[in-house]
Amino acid sequence: MPQSVVWGLEMADGRASEAIKKIDNVIVGNCELLVGSLPDGFFDCIVFNDILEHLVDPFSMIRQLK
């Protein structure tokens, strides 16, 4: 069975440097601009913790990741 890998996305460099200490991969930047660079079919589960309400178009983000 493959090992689980955890990715995170963070807008702020300082918070990203803290996150990388705890998870496998951290992408830094605006998720609305970076969503297209994520690998297709890679993720089994995507969790939006305290993010959707801050996006300009949250439905577009969900559609792209679906």
All heavy atoms as TSV, in Angstrom:
chain	resi	resn	atom	element	x	y	z
A	1	MET	N	N	0.847	-1.176	0.000
A	1	MET	CA	C	0.000	0.000	0.000
A	1	MET	C	C	0.897	1.245	0.000
A	1	MET	O	O	1.807	1.356	0.808
A	1	MET	CB	C	-0.896	-0.020	1.237
A	1	MET	CG	C	-1.826	1.132	1.346
A	1	MET	SD	S	-2.981	0.842	2.706
A	1	MET	CE	C	-4.118	2.113	2.380
A	2	PRO	N	N	0.634	2.214	-0.901
A	2	PRO	CA	C	1.467	3.419	-0.956
A	2	PRO	C	C	1.307	4.285	0.295
A	2	PRO	O	O	0.263	4.294	0.929
A	2	PRO	CB	C	0.958	4.175	-2.185
A	2	PRO	CG	C	-0.143	3.381	-2.757
A	2	PRO	CD	C	-0.394	2.193	-1.909
A	3	GLN	N	N	2.356	4.975	0.627
A	3	GLN	CA	C	2.348	5.871	1.778
A	3	GLN	C	C	1.561	7.133	1.425
A	3	GLN	O	O	1.582	7.616	0.303
A	3	GLN	CB	C	3.782	6.254	2.139
A	3	GLN	CG	C	3.872	7.159	3.329
A	3	GLN	CD	C	5.317	7.510	3.649
A	3	GLN	OE1	O	6.236	7.096	2.980
A	3	GLN	NE2	N	5.499	8.302	4.678
A	4	SER	N	N	0.843	7.679	2.400
A	4	SER	CA	C	0.098	8.920	2.205
A	4	SER	C	C	1.057	10.094	2.085
A	4	SER	O	O	2.097	10.137	2.738
A	4	SER	CB	C	-0.828	9.175	3.391
A	4	SER	OG	O	-1.813	8.186	3.465
A	5	VAL	N	N	0.695	11.029	1.221
A	5	VAL	CA	C	1.465	12.248	1.026
A	5	VAL	C	C	0.517	13.420	1.251
A	5	VAL	O	O	-0.597	13.425	0.741
A	5	VAL	CB	C	2.057	12.314	-0.403
A	5	VAL	CG1	C	2.794	13.618	-0.618
A	5	VAL	CG2	C	2.965	11.136	-0.656
A	6	VAL	N	N	0.962	14.406	2.016
A	6	VAL	CA	C	0.123	15.561	2.331
A	6	VAL	C	C	0.718	16.804	1.697
A	6	VAL	O	O	1.894	17.102	1.881
A	6	VAL	CB	C	-0.007	15.760	3.863
A	6	VAL	CG1	C	-0.838	16.984	4.180
A	6	VAL	CG2	C	-0.604	14.518	4.514
A	7	TRP	N	N	-0.109	17.516	0.928
A	7	TRP	CA	C	0.281	18.774	0.296
A	7	TRP	C	C	-0.509	19.899	0.935
A	7	TRP	O	O	-1.629	19.705	1.416
A	7	TRP	CB	C	-0.067	18.758	-1.179
A	7	TRP	CG	C	0.798	17.936	-2.066
A	7	TRP	CD1	C	1.379	16.731	-1.766
A	7	TRP	CD2	C	1.149	18.233	-3.409
A	7	TRP	NE1	N	2.070	16.270	-2.843
A	7	TRP	CE2	C	1.944	17.174	-3.881
A	7	TRP	CE3	C	0.869	19.275	-4.260
A	7	TRP	CZ2	C	2.464	17.135	-5.156
A	7	TRP	CZ3	C	1.377	19.238	-5.540
A	7	TRP	CH2	C	2.175	18.181	-5.981
A	8	GLY	N	N	0.062	21.079	0.914
A	8	GLY	CA	C	-0.637	22.266	1.387
A	8	GLY	C	C	-0.371	23.438	0.469
A	8	GLY	O	O	0.610	23.447	-0.283
A	9	LEU	N	N	-1.245	24.398	0.516
A	9	LEU	CA	C	-1.079	25.607	-0.267
A	9	LEU	C	C	-1.225	26.798	0.672
A	9	LEU	O	O	-2.177	26.858	1.442
A	9	LEU	CB	C	-2.139	25.682	-1.371
A	9	LEU	CG	C	-1.839	26.785	-2.361
A	9	LEU	CD1	C	-1.717	26.192	-3.745
A	9	LEU	CD2	C	-2.924	27.804	-2.318
A	10	GLU	N	N	-0.270	27.701	0.642
A	10	GLU	CA	C	-0.243	28.842	1.564
A	10	GLU	C	C	0.115	30.108	0.809
A	10	GLU	O	O	0.994	30.093	-0.044
A	10	GLU	CB	C	0.773	28.560	2.677
A	10	GLU	CG	C	0.928	29.649	3.683
A	10	GLU	CD	C	-0.371	30.018	4.376
A	10	GLU	OE1	O	-0.978	29.149	5.014
A	10	GLU	OE2	O	-0.778	31.198	4.263
A	11	MET	N	N	-0.586	31.185	1.125
A	11	MET	CA	C	-0.321	32.473	0.486
A	11	MET	C	C	0.943	33.141	1.039
A	11	MET	O	O	1.680	33.779	0.311
A	11	MET	CB	C	-1.500	33.430	0.706
A	11	MET	CG	C	-2.731	33.092	-0.087
A	11	MET	SD	S	-2.726	33.729	-1.755
A	11	MET	CE	C	-2.644	35.471	-1.520
A	12	ALA	N	N	1.180	33.002	2.328
A	12	ALA	CA	C	2.252	33.736	3.005
A	12	ALA	C	C	3.520	32.887	3.139
A	12	ALA	O	O	3.464	31.740	3.573
A	12	ALA	CB	C	1.784	34.181	4.380
A	13	ASP	N	N	4.662	33.468	2.779
A	13	ASP	CA	C	5.945	32.758	2.879
A	13	ASP	C	C	6.237	32.271	4.290
A	13	ASP	O	O	6.705	31.155	4.481
A	13	ASP	CB	C	7.095	33.662	2.414
A	13	ASP	CG	C	7.105	33.872	0.912
A	13	ASP	OD1	O	6.690	32.958	0.180
A	13	ASP	OD2	O	7.524	34.955	0.479
A	14	GLY	N	N	5.997	33.116	5.281
A	14	GLY	CA	C	6.282	32.752	6.673
A	14	GLY	C	C	5.488	31.545	7.136
A	14	GLY	O	O	6.013	30.639	7.778
A	15	ARG	N	N	4.228	31.535	6.793
A	15	ARG	CA	C	3.388	30.393	7.170
A	15	ARG	C	C	3.769	29.151	6.382
A	15	ARG	O	O	3.702	28.036	6.890
A	15	ARG	CB	C	1.921	30.732	6.968
A	15	ARG	CG	C	1.436	31.743	7.976
A	15	ARG	CD	C	-0.020	31.999	7.829
A	15	ARG	NE	N	-0.437	32.976	8.822
A	15	ARG	CZ	C	-1.645	33.447	8.909
A	15	ARG	NH1	N	-2.566	33.053	8.059
A	15	ARG	NH2	N	-1.951	34.332	9.833
A	16	ALA	N	N	4.166	29.336	5.152
A	16	ALA	CA	C	4.590	28.197	4.337
A	16	ALA	C	C	5.842	27.549	4.923
A	16	ALA	O	O	5.958	26.324	4.939
A	16	ALA	CB	C	4.841	28.640	2.904
A	17	SER	N	N	6.763	28.357	5.416
A	17	SER	CA	C	7.986	27.791	5.994
A	17	SER	C	C	7.679	27.000	7.267
A	17	SER	O	O	8.389	26.046	7.589
A	17	SER	CB	C	9.018	28.886	6.267
A	17	SER	OG	O	8.553	29.790	7.226
A	18	GLU	N	N	6.632	27.363	7.971
A	18	GLU	CA	C	6.207	26.584	9.139
A	18	GLU	C	C	5.499	25.305	8.699
A	18	GLU	O	O	5.703	24.252	9.271
A	18	GLU	CB	C	5.268	27.417	10.030
A	18	GLU	CG	C	5.967	28.493	10.807
A	18	GLU	CD	C	7.021	27.930	11.745
A	18	GLU	OE1	O	6.724	26.975	12.499
A	18	GLU	OE2	O	8.167	28.432	11.707
A	19	ALA	N	N	4.674	25.410	7.658
A	19	ALA	CA	C	3.917	24.246	7.178
A	19	ALA	C	C	4.833	23.151	6.641
A	19	ALA	O	O	4.575	21.969	6.868
A	19	ALA	CB	C	2.925	24.689	6.108
A	20	ILE	N	N	5.907	23.529	5.953
A	20	ILE	CA	C	6.795	22.528	5.357
A	20	ILE	C	C	7.485	21.674	6.429
A	20	ILE	O	O	7.940	20.565	6.146
A	20	ILE	CB	C	7.821	23.180	4.394
A	20	ILE	CG1	C	8.433	22.125	3.464
A	20	ILE	CG2	C	8.912	23.903	5.144
A	20	ILE	CD1	C	7.486	21.481	2.524
A	21	LYS	N	N	7.510	22.160	7.646
A	21	LYS	CA	C	8.078	21.373	8.747
A	21	LYS	C	C	7.148	20.224	9.144
A	21	LYS	O	O	7.574	19.275	9.795
A	21	LYS	CB	C	8.314	22.261	9.969
A	21	LYS	CG	C	9.356	23.335	9.759
A	21	LYS	CD	C	9.440	24.236	10.977
A	21	LYS	CE	C	10.354	25.423	10.736
A	21	LYS	NZ	N	10.362	26.354	11.880
A	22	LYS	N	N	5.871	20.329	8.745
A	22	LYS	CA	C	4.879	19.355	9.203
A	22	LYS	C	C	4.271	18.509	8.102
A	22	LYS	O	O	3.697	17.463	8.376
A	22	LYS	CB	C	3.764	20.098	9.934
A	22	LYS	CG	C	4.278	20.845	11.140
A	22	LYS	CD	C	3.192	21.639	11.814
A	22	LYS	CE	C	3.774	22.242	13.070
A	22	LYS	NZ	N	3.593	23.599	13.227
A	23	ILE	N	N	4.350	18.969	6.843
A	23	ILE	CA	C	3.746	18.212	5.753
A	23	ILE	C	C	4.760	18.008	4.627
A	23	ILE	O	O	5.842	18.579	4.648
A	23	ILE	CB	C	2.451	18.880	5.234
A	23	ILE	CG1	C	2.722	20.256	4.634
A	23	ILE	CG2	C	1.425	18.973	6.343
A	23	ILE	CD1	C	1.495	20.913	4.026
A	24	ASP	N	N	4.393	17.209	3.646
A	24	ASP	CA	C	5.327	16.781	2.613
A	24	ASP	C	C	5.649	17.828	1.548
A	24	ASP	O	O	6.769	17.886	1.060
A	24	ASP	CB	C	4.783	15.528	1.911
A	24	ASP	CG	C	4.547	14.404	2.893
A	24	ASP	OD1	O	5.512	14.009	3.571
A	24	ASP	OD2	O	3.397	13.941	3.005
A	25	ASN	N	N	4.663	18.608	1.140
A	25	ASN	CA	C	4.861	19.559	0.052
A	25	ASN	C	C	4.006	20.794	0.296
A	25	ASN	O	O	2.825	20.666	0.617
A	25	ASN	CB	C	4.483	18.907	-1.277
A	25	ASN	CG	C	4.859	19.722	-2.476
A	25	ASN	OD1	O	5.663	20.640	-2.388
A	25	ASN	ND2	N	4.286	19.403	-3.612
A	26	VAL	N	N	4.590	21.958	0.146
A	26	VAL	CA	C	3.853	23.214	0.308
A	26	VAL	C	C	4.057	24.057	-0.944
A	26	VAL	O	O	5.191	24.296	-1.364
A	26	VAL	CB	C	4.322	24.004	1.554
A	26	VAL	CG1	C	3.583	25.321	1.659
A	26	VAL	CG2	C	4.119	23.185	2.818
A	27	ILE	N	N	2.963	24.499	-1.519
A	27	ILE	CA	C	2.993	25.405	-2.659
A	27	ILE	C	C	2.662	26.786	-2.130
A	27	ILE	O	O	1.697	26.952	-1.375
A	27	ILE	CB	C	1.977	24.972	-3.729
A	27	ILE	CG1	C	2.328	23.575	-4.235
A	27	ILE	CG2	C	1.933	25.977	-4.866
A	27	ILE	CD1	C	1.264	22.970	-5.099
A	28	VAL	N	N	3.455	27.768	-2.502
A	28	VAL	CA	C	3.269	29.133	-1.996
A	28	VAL	C	C	2.717	30.012	-3.108
A	28	VAL	O	O	3.281	30.072	-4.202
A	28	VAL	CB	C	4.601	29.722	-1.481
A	28	VAL	CG1	C	4.375	31.117	-0.912
A	28	VAL	CG2	C	5.227	28.815	-0.440
A	29	GLY	N	N	1.616	30.684	-2.814
A	29	GLY	CA	C	1.047	31.620	-3.778
A	29	GLY	C	C	-0.466	31.612	-3.764
A	29	GLY	O	O	-1.099	30.994	-2.913
A	30	ASN	N	N	-1.036	32.277	-4.731
A	30	ASN	CA	C	-2.470	32.413	-4.869
A	30	ASN	C	C	-3.041	31.137	-5.486
A	30	ASN	O	O	-2.745	30.807	-6.636
A	30	ASN	CB	C	-2.776	33.624	-5.755
A	30	ASN	CG	C	-4.246	33.892	-5.908
A	30	ASN	OD1	O	-5.062	32.987	-5.917
A	30	ASN	ND2	N	-4.587	35.149	-6.033
A	31	CYS	N	N	-3.871	30.446	-4.750
A	31	CYS	CA	C	-4.395	29.159	-5.223
A	31	CYS	C	C	-5.228	29.310	-6.489
A	31	CYS	O	O	-5.250	28.405	-7.322
A	31	CYS	CB	C	-5.190	28.464	-4.139
A	31	CYS	SG	S	-6.692	29.305	-3.634
A	32	GLU	N	N	-5.884	30.433	-6.670
A	32	GLU	CA	C	-6.689	30.638	-7.876
A	32	GLU	C	C	-5.808	30.704	-9.127
A	32	GLU	O	O	-6.239	30.336	-10.213
A	32	GLU	CB	C	-7.546	31.884	-7.742
A	32	GLU	CG	C	-8.633	31.701	-6.683
A	32	GLU	CD	C	-9.439	32.949	-6.442
A	32	GLU	OE1	O	-8.888	33.894	-5.836
A	32	GLU	OE2	O	-10.606	32.969	-6.850
A	33	LEU	N	N	-4.577	31.146	-8.959
A	33	LEU	CA	C	-3.640	31.197	-10.078
A	33	LEU	C	C	-2.863	29.898	-10.243
A	33	LEU	O	O	-2.427	29.562	-11.339
A	33	LEU	CB	C	-2.661	32.354	-9.887
A	33	LEU	CG	C	-3.274	33.756	-9.776
A	33	LEU	CD1	C	-2.201	34.782	-9.477
A	33	LEU	CD2	C	-4.041	34.110	-11.037
A	34	LEU	N	N	-2.687	29.158	-9.162
A	34	LEU	CA	C	-1.847	27.959	-9.172
A	34	LEU	C	C	-2.601	26.656	-9.393
A	34	LEU	O	O	-1.979	25.629	-9.636
A	34	LEU	CB	C	-1.070	27.866	-7.858
A	34	LEU	CG	C	-0.071	28.992	-7.607
A	34	LEU	CD1	C	0.470	28.918	-6.188
A	34	LEU	CD2	C	1.057	28.909	-8.606
A	35	VAL	N	N	-3.917	26.681	-9.320
A	35	VAL	CA	C	-4.691	25.441	-9.400
A	35	VAL	C	C	-4.404	24.672	-10.688
A	35	VAL	O	O	-4.373	23.439	-10.683
A	35	VAL	CB	C	-6.201	25.716	-9.214
A	35	VAL	CG1	C	-6.768	26.511	-10.369
A	35	VAL	CG2	C	-6.965	24.419	-9.030
A	36	GLY	N	N	-4.159	25.356	-11.762
A	36	GLY	CA	C	-3.872	24.691	-13.033
A	36	GLY	C	C	-2.557	23.944	-13.066
A	36	GLY	O	O	-2.351	23.078	-13.913
A	37	SER	N	N	-1.653	24.258	-12.153
A	37	SER	CA	C	-0.345	23.592	-12.137
A	37	SER	C	C	-0.324	22.329	-11.268
A	37	SER	O	O	0.684	21.637	-11.235
A	37	SER	CB	C	0.726	24.571	-11.646
A	37	SER	OG	O	0.521	24.893	-10.283
A	38	LEU	N	N	-1.428	22.030	-10.604
A	38	LEU	CA	C	-1.488	20.825	-9.772
A	38	LEU	C	C	-1.623	19.592	-10.672
A	38	LEU	O	O	-2.241	19.646	-11.727
A	38	LEU	CB	C	-2.667	20.905	-8.807
A	38	LEU	CG	C	-2.588	22.027	-7.783
A	38	LEU	CD1	C	-3.890	22.110	-6.989
A	38	LEU	CD2	C	-1.418	21.828	-6.847
A	39	PRO	N	N	-1.057	18.465	-10.254
A	39	PRO	CA	C	-1.109	17.260	-11.087
A	39	PRO	C	C	-2.527	16.694	-11.193
A	39	PRO	O	O	-3.234	16.612	-10.198
A	39	PRO	CB	C	-0.171	16.287	-10.372
A	39	PRO	CG	C	-0.035	16.793	-8.985
A	39	PRO	CD	C	-0.291	18.265	-9.028
A	40	ASP	N	N	-2.934	16.323	-12.385
A	40	ASP	CA	C	-4.254	15.737	-12.616
A	40	ASP	C	C	-4.343	14.347	-12.001
A	40	ASP	O	O	-3.430	13.538	-12.139
A	40	ASP	CB	C	-4.539	15.622	-14.113
A	40	ASP	CG	C	-4.800	16.960	-14.771
A	40	ASP	OD1	O	-5.172	17.909	-14.061
A	40	ASP	OD2	O	-4.629	17.054	-15.994
A	41	GLY	N	N	-5.455	14.065	-11.345
A	41	GLY	CA	C	-5.710	12.734	-10.814
A	41	GLY	C	C	-4.803	12.296	-9.688
A	41	GLY	O	O	-4.771	11.127	-9.343
A	42	PHE	N	N	-4.064	13.206	-9.084
A	42	PHE	CA	C	-3.087	12.855	-8.052
A	42	PHE	C	C	-3.723	12.723	-6.666
A	42	PHE	O	O	-3.352	11.872	-5.881
A	42	PHE	CB	C	-1.988	13.917	-8.009
A	42	PHE	CG	C	-0.906	13.660	-7.002
A	42	PHE	CD1	C	0.116	12.776	-7.282
A	42	PHE	CD2	C	-0.911	14.304	-5.784
A	42	PHE	CE1	C	1.116	12.536	-6.353
A	42	PHE	CE2	C	0.083	14.077	-4.850
A	42	PHE	CZ	C	1.098	13.183	-5.136
A	43	PHE	N	N	-4.690	13.571	-6.365
A	43	PHE	CA	C	-5.230	13.679	-5.009
A	43	PHE	C	C	-6.461	12.797	-4.812
A	43	PHE	O	O	-7.361	12.780	-5.635
A	43	PHE	CB	C	-5.586	15.133	-4.694
A	43	PHE	CG	C	-4.413	16.062	-4.811
A	43	PHE	CD1	C	-4.243	16.854	-5.935
A	43	PHE	CD2	C	-3.467	16.131	-3.813
A	43	PHE	CE1	C	-3.147	17.695	-6.053
A	43	PHE	CE2	C	-2.364	16.964	-3.918
A	43	PHE	CZ	C	-2.208	17.744	-5.045
A	44	ASP	N	N	-6.494	12.083	-3.693
A	44	ASP	CA	C	-7.662	11.286	-3.310
A	44	ASP	C	C	-8.661	12.124	-2.520
A	44	ASP	O	O	-9.852	11.843	-2.527
A	44	ASP	CB	C	-7.252	10.088	-2.449
A	44	ASP	CG	C	-6.436	9.069	-3.218
A	44	ASP	OD1	O	-6.717	8.885	-4.416
A	44	ASP	OD2	O	-5.521	8.474	-2.636
A	45	CYS	N	N	-8.164	13.119	-1.823
A	45	CYS	CA	C	-9.006	13.947	-0.963
A	45	CYS	C	C	-8.448	15.365	-0.943
A	45	CYS	O	O	-7.238	15.550	-0.817
A	45	CYS	CB	C	-9.018	13.367	0.451
A	45	CYS	SG	S	-9.966	14.332	1.630
A	46	ILE	N	N	-9.329	16.344	-1.067
A	46	ILE	CA	C	-8.927	17.750	-0.990
A	46	ILE	C	C	-9.766	18.406	0.094
A	46	ILE	O	O	-11.002	18.310	0.080
A	46	ILE	CB	C	-9.126	18.465	-2.337
A	46	ILE	CG1	C	-8.235	17.828	-3.397
A	46	ILE	CG2	C	-8.832	19.964	-2.199
A	46	ILE	CD1	C	-8.457	18.348	-4.802
A	47	VAL	N	N	-9.105	19.055	1.038
A	47	VAL	CA	C	-9.779	19.708	2.155
A	47	VAL	C	C	-9.559	21.209	2.046
A	47	VAL	O	O	-8.423	21.659	1.894
A	47	VAL	CB	C	-9.228	19.187	3.507
A	47	VAL	CG1	C	-9.903	19.878	4.671
A	47	VAL	CG2	C	-9.390	17.679	3.601
A	48	PHE	N	N	-10.637	21.963	2.116
A	48	PHE	CA	C	-10.566	23.423	2.073
A	48	PHE	C	C	-10.776	23.958	3.481
A	48	PHE	O	O	-11.909	24.151	3.910
A	48	PHE	CB	C	-11.655	23.985	1.146
A	48	PHE	CG	C	-11.500	23.621	-0.295
A	48	PHE	CD1	C	-12.129	22.513	-0.820
A	48	PHE	CD2	C	-10.724	24.404	-1.127
A	48	PHE	CE1	C	-11.993	22.185	-2.157
A	48	PHE	CE2	C	-10.575	24.089	-2.469
A	48	PHE	CZ	C	-11.216	22.980	-2.978
A	49	ASN	N	N	-9.699	24.166	4.212
A	49	ASN	CA	C	-9.799	24.724	5.565
A	49	ASN	C	C	-9.655	26.231	5.516
A	49	ASN	O	O	-8.583	26.734	5.194
A	49	ASN	CB	C	-8.708	24.145	6.481
A	49	ASN	CG	C	-8.966	22.707	6.836
A	49	ASN	OD1	O	-10.075	22.224	6.726
A	49	ASN	ND2	N	-7.922	22.012	7.241
A	50	ASP	N	N	-10.728	26.933	5.794
A	50	ASP	CA	C	-10.712	28.399	5.898
A	50	ASP	C	C	-10.177	29.051	4.623
A	50	ASP	O	O	-9.290	29.893	4.668
A	50	ASP	CB	C	-9.886	28.826	7.111
A	50	ASP	CG	C	-10.060	30.301	7.431
A	50	ASP	OD1	O	-11.159	30.831	7.195
A	50	ASP	OD2	O	-9.095	30.928	7.894
A	51	ILE	N	N	-10.711	28.644	3.477
A	51	ILE	CA	C	-10.236	29.228	2.222
A	51	ILE	C	C	-11.359	29.632	1.279
A	51	ILE	O	O	-11.313	30.691	0.671
A	51	ILE	CB	C	-9.246	28.293	1.494
A	51	ILE	CG1	C	-8.684	28.984	0.278
A	51	ILE	CG2	C	-9.894	26.991	1.124
A	51	ILE	CD1	C	-7.582	28.260	-0.421
A	52	LEU	N	N	-12.387	28.804	1.143
A	52	LEU	CA	C	-13.412	29.067	0.122
A	52	LEU	C	C	-14.060	30.439	0.271
A	52	LEU	O	O	-14.328	31.117	-0.723
A	52	LEU	CB	C	-14.491	27.973	0.151
A	52	LEU	CG	C	-14.053	26.612	-0.349
A	52	LEU	CD1	C	-15.172	25.594	-0.189
A	52	LEU	CD2	C	-13.585	26.667	-1.778
A	53	GLU	N	N	-14.284	30.873	1.485
A	53	GLU	CA	C	-14.938	32.168	1.702
A	53	GLU	C	C	-14.049	33.347	1.315
A	53	GLU	O	O	-14.517	34.471	1.202
A	53	GLU	CB	C	-15.407	32.316	3.157
A	53	GLU	CG	C	-14.296	32.370	4.185
A	53	GLU	CD	C	-13.814	31.022	4.685
A	53	GLU	OE1	O	-14.049	29.992	4.015
A	53	GLU	OE2	O	-13.190	31.005	5.761
A	54	HIS	N	N	-12.775	33.107	1.070
A	54	HIS	CA	C	-11.844	34.174	0.687
A	54	HIS	C	C	-11.610	34.246	-0.823
A	54	HIS	O	O	-10.955	35.171	-1.297
A	54	HIS	CB	C	-10.497	33.975	1.393
A	54	HIS	CG	C	-10.615	33.991	2.878
A	54	HIS	ND1	N	-10.823	35.148	3.591
A	54	HIS	CD2	C	-10.570	32.985	3.789
A	54	HIS	CE1	C	-10.899	34.852	4.879
A	54	HIS	NE2	N	-10.747	33.545	5.022
A	55	LEU	N	N	-12.112	33.280	-1.566
A	55	LEU	CA	C	-11.882	33.239	-3.002
A	55	LEU	C	C	-12.873	34.124	-3.754
A	55	LEU	O	O	-14.016	34.283	-3.343
A	55	LEU	CB	C	-12.003	31.802	-3.514
A	55	LEU	CG	C	-11.036	30.792	-2.900
A	55	LEU	CD1	C	-11.307	29.406	-3.463
A	55	LEU	CD2	C	-9.595	31.199	-3.122
A	56	VAL	N	N	-12.433	34.646	-4.881
A	56	VAL	CA	C	-13.297	35.454	-5.737
A	56	VAL	C	C	-14.405	34.575	-6.317
A	56	VAL	O	O	-15.571	34.960	-6.339
A	56	VAL	CB	C	-12.471	36.112	-6.873
A	56	VAL	CG1	C	-13.379	36.806	-7.862
A	56	VAL	CG2	C	-11.463	37.086	-6.290
A	57	ASP	N	N	-14.050	33.380	-6.788
A	57	ASP	CA	C	-15.014	32.458	-7.384
A	57	ASP	C	C	-14.768	31.044	-6.852
A	57	ASP	O	O	-14.114	30.227	-7.511
A	57	ASP	CB	C	-14.884	32.497	-8.906
A	57	ASP	CG	C	-15.930	31.663	-9.614
A	57	ASP	OD1	O	-16.784	31.048	-8.941
A	57	ASP	OD2	O	-15.885	31.617	-10.856
A	58	PRO	N	N	-15.285	30.738	-5.659
A	58	PRO	CA	C	-15.024	29.424	-5.063
A	58	PRO	C	C	-15.575	28.267	-5.894
A	58	PRO	O	O	-14.994	27.189	-5.930
A	58	PRO	CB	C	-15.693	29.488	-3.696
A	58	PRO	CG	C	-16.644	30.622	-3.766
A	58	PRO	CD	C	-16.120	31.576	-4.793
A	59	PHE	N	N	-16.677	28.474	-6.600
A	59	PHE	CA	C	-17.259	27.402	-7.403
A	59	PHE	C	C	-16.334	27.016	-8.559
A	59	PHE	O	O	-16.226	25.848	-8.916
A	59	PHE	CB	C	-18.647	27.795	-7.902
A	59	PHE	CG	C	-19.622	27.983	-6.780
A	59	PHE	CD1	C	-20.059	29.239	-6.429
A	59	PHE	CD2	C	-20.094	26.899	-6.051
A	59	PHE	CE1	C	-20.930	29.428	-5.382
A	59	PHE	CE2	C	-20.975	27.068	-5.005
A	59	PHE	CZ	C	-21.399	28.326	-4.660
A	60	SER	N	N	-15.672	27.990	-9.139
A	60	SER	CA	C	-14.714	27.713	-10.200
A	60	SER	C	C	-13.552	26.872	-9.673
A	60	SER	O	O	-13.100	25.941	-10.338
A	60	SER	CB	C	-14.193	29.018	-10.800
A	60	SER	OG	O	-13.207	28.757	-11.772
A	61	MET	N	N	-13.078	27.190	-8.491
A	61	MET	CA	C	-11.986	26.436	-7.868
A	61	MET	C	C	-12.401	24.976	-7.668
A	61	MET	O	O	-11.655	24.053	-8.019
A	61	MET	CB	C	-11.614	27.064	-6.526
A	61	MET	CG	C	-10.618	26.251	-5.713
A	61	MET	SD	S	-8.996	26.126	-6.435
A	61	MET	CE	C	-8.464	27.802	-6.264
A	62	ILE	N	N	-13.588	24.765	-7.159
A	62	ILE	CA	C	-14.060	23.398	-6.920
A	62	ILE	C	C	-14.220	22.646	-8.238
A	62	ILE	O	O	-13.834	21.477	-8.341
A	62	ILE	CB	C	-15.370	23.419	-6.113
A	62	ILE	CG1	C	-15.093	23.942	-4.691
A	62	ILE	CG2	C	-15.999	22.038	-6.052
A	62	ILE	CD1	C	-16.322	24.254	-3.897
A	63	ARG	N	N	-14.770	23.290	-9.242
A	63	ARG	CA	C	-14.931	22.658	-10.557
A	63	ARG	C	C	-13.570	22.263	-11.141
A	63	ARG	O	O	-13.414	21.166	-11.693
A	63	ARG	CB	C	-15.658	23.589	-11.522
A	63	ARG	CG	C	-17.159	23.525	-11.434
A	63	ARG	CD	C	-17.819	24.264	-12.586
A	63	ARG	NE	N	-17.501	25.681	-12.638
A	63	ARG	CZ	C	-18.124	26.624	-11.956
A	63	ARG	NH1	N	-19.114	26.312	-11.143
A	63	ARG	NH2	N	-17.770	27.882	-12.062
A	64	GLN	N	N	-12.587	23.132	-11.025
A	64	GLN	CA	C	-11.261	22.831	-11.578
A	64	GLN	C	C	-10.605	21.646	-10.867
A	64	GLN	O	O	-9.924	20.839	-11.503
A	64	GLN	CB	C	-10.348	24.053	-11.467
A	64	GLN	CG	C	-10.709	25.164	-12.412
A	64	GLN	CD	C	-9.755	26.320	-12.264
A	64	GLN	OE1	O	-8.582	26.193	-12.568
A	64	GLN	NE2	N	-10.261	27.450	-11.796
A	65	LEU	N	N	-10.807	21.558	-9.579
A	65	LEU	CA	C	-10.181	20.476	-8.818
A	65	LEU	C	C	-10.951	19.159	-8.919
A	65	LEU	O	O	-10.385	18.113	-8.692
A	65	LEU	CB	C	-10.034	20.887	-7.356
A	65	LEU	CG	C	-9.001	21.984	-7.141
A	65	LEU	CD1	C	-9.081	22.509	-5.719
A	65	LEU	CD2	C	-7.615	21.488	-7.457
A	66	LYS	N	N	-12.200	19.238	-9.287
A	66	LYS	CA	C	-13.012	18.035	-9.443
A	66	LYS	C	C	-12.460	17.222	-10.583
A	66	LYS	O	O	-12.323	16.082	-10.625
A	66	LYS	CB	C	-14.451	18.418	-9.712
A	66	LYS	CG	C	-15.376	17.240	-9.861
A	66	LYS	CD	C	-16.772	17.732	-10.145
A	66	LYS	CE	C	-17.668	16.550	-10.459
A	66	LYS	NZ	N	-18.895	16.921	-11.052
